[in-house]
């Protein structure tokens, strides 16, 4: 009886191996290649880390560099929020924060002279419709939000229309809440 069970299990193992190889050959014939997806090249790692600190998502970085999200996450592993710094003397890097910028402020800033990081944050913002107007949902490190707030300082004077002044105050309140 034991010999019969051993023969049956050996037959099952051979059948499973044969089916696996058939599947691999069929996938190869379709042009799919097996194995592990590529990692981010060492010379691109600094670019990925910089882009992540500027507010790019891990999924976007993976698509851009044609690697898996896991590979992108590995490249920025020490920058992730749940990771603790090994050296307690080094300050933690600022992580991206998502804030809604009123449309009137966004329109003003689009026409203004901006730094490349500020322009990138503004261009990558997602438009969210709000009644007759809109807000721009921006993911960036707090320093970029503060720079954008400084750039729209002219909206605070009496030459601006009241709606623009109010929109700037709302954005200023959201940015100031980051410090608390």
C-alpha positions in Angstrom: 0.0 0.0 0.0 2.9 2.4 0.8 4.4 1.6 -2.6 1.1 2.5 -4.3 0.9 5.8 -2.5 4.6 6.6 -3.3 4.0 5.8 -7.0 0.8 8.0 -7.1 2.7 11.0 -5.5 5.6 10.6 -7.9 3.2 10.6 -10.8 1.5 13.7 -9.4 4.8 15.5 -9.0 5.9 14.6 -12.6 2.6 15.9 -13.9 2.8 19.1 -12.0 6.4 19.7 -13.2 5.4 19.0 -16.8 2.4 21.5 -16.6 4.7 24.1 -15.1 7.2 23.9 -17.9 4.3 23.9 -20.5 3.1 27.2 -18.9 6.5 28.7 -18.9 7.1 27.8 -22.6 3.7 29.2 -23.5 4.4 32.5 -21.7 7.8 32.7 -23.4 6.2 32.2 -26.8 3.9 35.1 -26.1 6.9 37.3 -25.4 6.7 37.4 -21.6 9.9 36.9 -19.7 10.0 35.4 -16.3 12.1 36.3 -13.3 12.5 39.2 -11.1 11.8 42.8 -12.3 14.8 45.0 -12.6 16.1 47.1 -9.7 16.8 50.9 -10.0 20.3 51.3 -11.4 22.9 52.7 -8.9 23.4 55.9 -11.0 19.7 56.7 -10.9 19.1 56.2 -7.2 20.0 59.8 -6.2 17.5 61.1 -8.8 14.8 58.8 -7.4 15.5 59.9 -3.8 15.4 63.6 -4.8 12.2 63.2 -6.7 10.6 61.4 -3.8 11.6 64.2 -1.4 10.0 66.7 -3.9 6.7 64.9 -3.5 6.6 62.3 -6.3 4.8 59.1 -5.4 6.5 55.7 -5.3 4.1 54.4 -8.0 5.0 57.3 -10.3 8.7 56.8 -9.7 8.3 53.1 -10.5 6.5 53.9 -13.8 9.1 56.5 -14.7 12.0 54.1 -14.2 10.2 51.0 -15.5 10.8 49.1 -12.2 8.5 47.6 -9.6 7.1 49.7 -6.7 9.1 47.5 -4.4 12.3 48.5 -6.1 11.3 52.2 -5.8 10.4 51.7 -2.2 13.8 50.0 -1.6 15.6 53.0 -3.1 13.9 55.4 -0.7 13.5 53.0 2.3 15.3 55.2 4.8 13.2 58.2 3.8 9.8 56.5 4.5 7.9 57.7 7.5 7.8 54.4 9.4 11.6 54.0 9.1 13.6 55.3 12.1 17.0 57.0 11.5 20.0 55.0 12.6 22.0 58.1 13.5 19.9 60.2 16.0 22.1 63.3 15.4 21.1 63.7 11.8 17.8 65.5 11.2 15.0 63.6 9.6 14.3 64.7 6.0 11.0 66.6 5.4 8.3 64.4 4.0 5.8 65.5 1.4 2.6 67.0 2.7 -0.6 67.3 0.7 -2.5 70.6 0.9 -5.4 72.2 -1.0 -4.5 75.5 -2.6 -7.4 77.7 -3.5 -7.8 78.2 -7.3 -7.3 82.0 -7.1 -3.9 81.5 -5.5 -3.0 78.8 -8.0 -4.0 81.1 -10.9 -1.8 83.9 -9.5 1.2 81.6 -9.0 0.9 80.1 -12.5 1.6 83.5 -13.9 4.4 84.3 -11.5 8.2 83.5 -11.8 8.8 80.4 -9.8 11.8 78.1 -8.9 11.9 74.8 -10.7 10.8 72.8 -7.6 7.9 75.2 -7.0 6.9 75.0 -10.7 7.0 71.2 -10.5 4.9 71.0 -7.4 2.3 73.4 -9.0 2.3 71.4 -12.3 1.9 68.0 -10.5 -1.1 69.3 -8.5 -4.4 67.7 -9.0 -7.4 69.9 -9.8 -10.4 69.3 -7.6 -13.7 71.0 -8.6 -15.4 73.0 -5.8 -18.8 74.5 -6.9 -18.0 77.3 -9.3 -14.2 77.3 -8.5 -11.5 74.8 -7.9 -8.7 73.9 -5.5 -5.3 72.5 -6.5 -4.2 69.5 -4.3 -0.4 69.8 -4.1 1.9 67.2 -2.6 5.2 68.8 -1.6 7.6 69.1 1.3 6.6 71.9 3.8 9.5 74.1 2.6 8.0 74.3 -0.9 4.6 75.1 0.5 6.1 78.0 2.5 8.0 79.2 -0.6 4.7 79.2 -2.6 3.0 81.1 0.2 5.8 83.7 0.1 5.5 84.0 -3.7 1.8 85.0 -3.4 2.5 87.7 -0.9 1.2 90.5 -3.3 -2.3 89.0 -2.9 -2.3 90.3 0.7 -2.2 94.0 -0.2 -5.1 96.3 -1.0 -4.5 96.1 -4.8 -5.8 92.5 -4.8 -9.5 91.8 -5.0 -11.1 90.6 -1.7 -11.6 87.0 -3.0 -7.8 86.7 -3.7 -6.9 88.1 -0.2 -9.3 85.5 1.4 -7.9 82.7 -0.7 -4.3 83.6 0.3 -5.4 83.7 4.0 -6.9 80.2 3.7 -3.7 78.8 2.1 -1.6 80.7 4.8 -3.7 79.0 7.5 -3.2 75.6 6.0 0.6 76.1 5.7 0.9 77.5 9.2 -0.9 74.4 10.6 2.0 72.3 9.3 4.2 73.8 12.0 1.9 72.7 14.8 
